């Protein structure tokens, strides 16, 4: 497309001479929206502000004429910015975008009305795995998470164990679960794995994680430990709906025995949770 041309979609396919140049494999096809970037556009400026503040948003871009290239930015807490040129159309975009945020959906094309396709691109906070207890299992989890590119933070209030974790190069907060979780701003994108195997720490971590709305909460231990920790939570006034959210014994049942195998089972369960379609809320 020539410099200064209006927005447009360019299609490449296996029969095109440029297919190899744009990185297509055999049989591949791709459509590319090409348009000039205006850094002063209110949509881009708002998007930068939302991401810098740790918020989430959906960038909606029209792919059909006569509004191809027009954009809207939708968040859960701010008024929408931009327009696709029609109030009814804009409202349909807002509804679809907020659904994508609630479901933590992947980017994709949706048809909002006959002849109108819109690309919805959710900008979500990164997933975060928080592990309570600097045990050998926690260090195995940290090593495996690092290889998979998963952000992990270890919480350990005991000075000696926290020092050992820091010496191992693991991001560690030496504080109580309540203090650490407040600093980490737990939310639905957070997963908390409680592997301290000490009643005081386990119960405090579980209660705080559930109250903070962590998306995943798992507890290490067999049936007796699971029962005792749940009884302790009930005595503290934690509701049955919240207690039922605890994954325990933690991890997928793969017959794991060693710390490395158990770490693998935990990460597999956490990743599966992150990839599952999300509901719009947790039982209270």
C-alpha positions as CSV (number, residue, x, y, z in Angstrom):
1,X,0.0,0.0,0.0
2,X,1.2,3.5,-0.8
3,X,2.2,5.9,1.9
4,X,-0.8,8.0,3.0
5,X,-3.3,5.5,1.8
6,X,-6.4,4.8,3.9
7,X,-6.5,1.7,6.1
8,X,-6.9,-1.5,4.2
9,X,-6.5,-5.3,4.5
10,X,-3.8,-7.1,2.5
11,X,-4.2,-10.8,2.0
12,X,-1.3,-13.2,1.4
13,X,-1.6,-16.8,0.4
14,X,0.5,-19.7,-0.9
15,X,0.0,-18.5,-4.4
16,X,1.3,-15.1,-3.7
17,X,4.9,-14.4,-4.5
18,X,5.3,-12.5,-1.3
19,X,4.1,-15.4,0.9
20,X,7.6,-16.5,1.8
21,X,8.7,-13.0,2.5
22,X,6.1,-12.5,5.3
23,X,7.0,-15.9,6.9
24,X,4.1,-18.1,5.7
25,X,4.6,-21.8,5.8
26,X,3.3,-24.0,3.0
27,X,-0.4,-23.7,2.6
28,X,-0.6,-20.7,4.9
29,X,-2.8,-17.7,4.5
30,X,-2.8,-14.4,6.4
31,X,-4.7,-11.1,6.4
32,X,-2.9,-8.0,7.6
33,X,-4.6,-4.7,8.4
34,X,-2.3,-1.9,7.4
35,X,-2.9,1.7,8.6
36,X,-0.9,4.7,9.6
37,X,-0.1,4.9,13.4
38,X,-1.1,8.2,15.0
39,X,0.4,8.4,18.6
40,X,-1.9,11.3,19.4
41,X,-5.0,9.2,18.8
42,X,-7.1,9.2,22.0
43,X,-7.5,5.4,21.8
44,X,-3.7,4.8,21.8
45,X,-3.2,7.4,24.6
46,X,-5.9,5.8,26.7
47,X,-4.5,2.4,26.1
48,X,-1.0,3.5,27.3
49,X,-2.5,5.0,30.4
50,X,-4.5,1.9,31.2
51,X,-1.6,-0.5,30.8
52,X,0.8,1.7,32.7
53,X,-1.6,1.8,35.7
54,X,-1.9,-2.0,35.7
55,X,-5.5,-2.0,34.3
56,X,-7.1,-4.2,31.6
57,X,-8.8,-3.3,28.4
58,X,-10.0,-4.6,25.1
59,X,-8.9,-2.9,21.8
60,X,-11.6,-3.4,19.2
61,X,-10.7,-2.7,15.5
62,X,-13.2,-2.8,12.6
63,X,-12.1,-5.1,9.7
64,X,-15.0,-4.3,7.4
65,X,-15.8,-1.4,5.0
66,X,-16.8,1.4,5.4
67,X,-15.3,1.6,8.9
68,X,-12.2,-0.6,8.4
69,X,-9.5,0.6,10.8
70,X,-11.7,2.4,13.2
71,X,-11.0,1.5,16.8
72,X,-12.5,1.5,20.3
73,X,-11.0,0.9,23.7
74,X,-13.2,-0.7,26.3
75,X,-12.3,-1.2,30.0
76,X,-14.2,-2.4,33.0
77,X,-14.0,0.9,34.9
78,X,-13.8,3.7,32.3
79,X,-16.0,5.1,29.6
80,X,-15.3,3.6,26.1
81,X,-13.0,5.7,23.9
82,X,-13.3,5.9,20.1
83,X,-16.2,4.9,17.9
84,X,-17.1,2.7,14.9
85,X,-19.4,5.4,13.6
86,X,-22.8,4.4,14.9
87,X,-24.2,4.3,18.6
88,X,-25.8,1.0,18.2
89,X,-22.7,-0.6,16.7
90,X,-20.6,0.9,19.5
91,X,-22.9,-0.6,22.1
92,X,-22.6,-4.0,20.5
93,X,-18.8,-3.7,20.6
94,X,-18.9,-2.7,24.3
95,X,-21.0,-5.8,25.2
96,X,-18.7,-8.1,23.3
97,X,-15.6,-6.6,24.7
98,X,-16.8,-6.8,28.3
99,X,-17.7,-10.4,27.8
100,X,-14.2,-11.1,26.5
101,X,-12.8,-9.4,29.6
102,X,-15.0,-11.4,32.0
103,X,-14.1,-14.7,30.2
104,X,-10.4,-13.8,29.8
105,X,-10.8,-14.7,26.2
106,X,-8.0,-14.7,23.6
107,X,-7.8,-12.3,20.7
108,X,-10.1,-13.1,17.8
109,X,-12.5,-11.9,15.2
110,X,-16.3,-11.5,16.0
111,X,-19.2,-10.8,13.7
112,X,-21.4,-8.1,15.4
113,X,-23.8,-7.6,12.5
114,X,-24.1,-8.8,8.9
115,X,-21.1,-7.5,7.0
116,X,-19.3,-6.2,10.1
117,X,-16.3,-8.0,11.5
118,X,-14.4,-6.7,14.5
119,X,-11.0,-7.8,15.9
120,X,-11.2,-7.9,19.7
121,X,-7.8,-7.9,21.5
122,X,-8.0,-8.3,25.3
123,X,-5.1,-6.7,27.2
124,X,-5.0,-8.7,30.4
125,X,-2.7,-8.5,33.4
126,X,-0.1,-11.3,33.3
127,X,-0.7,-14.4,35.3
128,X,1.1,-14.7,38.6
129,X,1.9,-17.8,40.6
130,X,2.4,-17.1,44.3
131,X,3.9,-20.0,46.4
132,X,3.6,-20.0,50.2
133,X,6.4,-21.8,52.0
134,X,10.1,-22.1,51.0
135,X,10.1,-25.9,50.9
136,X,12.1,-28.1,48.5
137,X,8.9,-28.4,46.5
138,X,8.6,-24.6,46.3
139,X,12.1,-24.4,44.8
140,X,11.3,-27.1,42.3
141,X,8.2,-25.1,41.4
142,X,10.3,-21.9,41.0
143,X,12.8,-23.7,38.7
144,X,10.1,-25.2,36.5
145,X,8.1,-22.0,36.3
146,X,11.2,-20.0,35.3
147,X,11.7,-22.5,32.4
148,X,8.1,-22.0,31.3
149,X,8.2,-18.2,31.5
150,X,5.7,-18.1,34.4
151,X,6.1,-15.3,36.9
152,X,6.5,-16.7,40.4
153,X,6.9,-15.1,43.8
154,X,7.7,-17.1,47.0
155,X,6.2,-15.9,50.3
156,X,8.1,-17.1,53.4
157,X,7.9,-15.3,56.8
158,X,10.6,-17.5,58.4
159,X,14.0,-15.8,58.2
160,X,16.2,-18.8,57.6
161,X,14.0,-20.3,54.9
162,X,13.5,-17.0,53.2
163,X,17.2,-16.4,53.1
164,X,17.8,-19.8,51.5
165,X,15.2,-19.0,48.8
166,X,16.8,-15.7,48.0
167,X,20.2,-17.3,47.8
168,X,18.7,-19.7,45.2
169,X,17.7,-16.6,43.1
170,X,13.9,-17.0,43.7
171,X,11.9,-13.8,44.0
172,X,10.9,-13.9,47.7
173,X,9.0,-11.8,50.1
174,X,9.8,-12.4,53.7
175,X,6.5,-11.5,55.3
176,X,3.3,-13.0,56.6
177,X,0.8,-14.1,53.8
178,X,-1.5,-11.2,54.7
179,X,1.2,-8.6,54.4
180,X,2.7,-10.2,51.2
181,X,-0.6,-10.7,49.5
182,X,-1.5,-7.1,50.1
183,X,1.8,-6.0,48.4
184,X,1.2,-8.4,45.5
185,X,-2.4,-7.2,44.8
186,X,-3.8,-10.7,44.3
187,X,-6.7,-11.0,41.9
188,X,-8.4,-13.5,39.6
189,X,-5.2,-13.7,37.5
190,X,-3.3,-14.9,40.5
191,X,-2.7,-18.5,41.5
192,X,-1.7,-19.3,45.1
193,X,-0.1,-22.6,45.9
194,X,0.2,-23.3,49.7
195,X,3.0,-25.8,50.2
196,X,4.3,-24.7,53.7
197,X,2.7,-27.8,55.3
198,X,2.5,-25.9,58.6
199,X,-0.9,-25.2,60.0
200,X,-0.4,-21.6,61.1
201,X,1.0,-20.6,57.7
202,X,-1.4,-22.8,55.7
203,X,-4.6,-21.5,57.3
204,X,-3.5,-17.8,57.1
205,X,-2.5,-18.1,53.5
206,X,-5.7,-19.9,52.5
207,X,-8.0,-17.5,54.2
208,X,-6.2,-14.4,52.8
209,X,-6.0,-15.8,49.3
210,X,-9.7,-16.7,49.3
211,X,-10.7,-13.3,50.6
212,X,-8.5,-11.5,48.1
213,X,-10.2,-13.3,45.2
214,X,-7.3,-15.3,43.9
215,X,-8.4,-17.2,40.8
216,X,-6.7,-20.5,41.9
217,X,-6.0,-21.6,45.5
218,X,-4.3,-25.0,46.1
219,X,-3.2,-26.8,49.3
220,X,-0.5,-29.4,49.7
221,X,-1.3,-32.4,51.9
222,X,-3.3,-35.6,52.2
223,X,-6.9,-36.1,53.3
224,X,-6.3,-35.5,57.0
225,X,-4.5,-32.2,56.3
226,X,-7.2,-31.1,53.9
227,X,-9.9,-31.8,56.5
228,X,-8.1,-30.1,59.4
229,X,-7.3,-26.9,57.3
230,X,-10.9,-26.7,56.2
231,X,-12.2,-27.1,59.7
232,X,-9.8,-24.3,60.8
233,X,-11.1,-22.0,58.1
234,X,-14.7,-22.7,59.1
235,X,-13.8,-21.8,62.7
236,X,-12.5,-18.5,61.3
237,X,-15.8,-17.7,59.6
238,X,-14.8,-18.5,56.0
239,X,-17.9,-19.4,54.0
240,X,-18.4,-22.9,52.6
241,X,-18.5,-21.4,49.0
242,X,-15.0,-20.1,49.4
243,X,-13.6,-23.2,51.1
244,X,-15.0,-25.3,48.3
245,X,-12.7,-23.4,45.9
246,X,-9.6,-24.9,47.4
247,X,-7.9,-27.4,45.2
248,X,-6.6,-30.2,47.4
249,X,-4.7,-32.3,47.4
250,X,-3.0,-29.8,45.1
251,X,-2.0,-30.8,41.6
252,X,-3.2,-33.2,38.9
253,X,-3.3,-36.8,39.8
254,X,-0.3,-38.2,37.8
255,X,1.1,-40.5,40.5
256,X,3.7,-37.9,41.4
257,X,6.2,-38.8,44.2
258,X,9.3,-36.7,44.0
259,X,9.3,-32.9,44.6
260,X,10.0,-32.4,40.9
261,X,7.1,-34.6,39.8
262,X,4.8,-32.9,42.3
263,X,5.8,-29.5,41.0
264,X,5.0,-30.7,37.5
265,X,1.5,-31.8,38.7
266,X,0.9,-28.4,40.4
267,X,1.9,-26.3,37.4
268,X,-0.1,-28.5,35.1
269,X,-3.2,-27.9,37.2
270,X,-2.5,-24.2,37.5
271,X,-2.0,-23.8,33.7
272,X,-5.2,-25.8,33.0
273,X,-7.1,-23.4,35.3
274,X,-5.7,-20.4,33.5
275,X,-6.7,-21.8,30.1
276,X,-10.3,-22.9,31.1
277,X,-13.2,-20.6,30.2
278,X,-13.8,-18.3,33.2
279,X,-17.1,-17.6,35.0
280,X,-17.9,-14.1,36.0
281,X,-17.4,-14.5,39.7
282,X,-16.6,-16.7,42.7
283,X,-19.0,-18.1,45.3
284,X,-18.8,-16.0,48.4
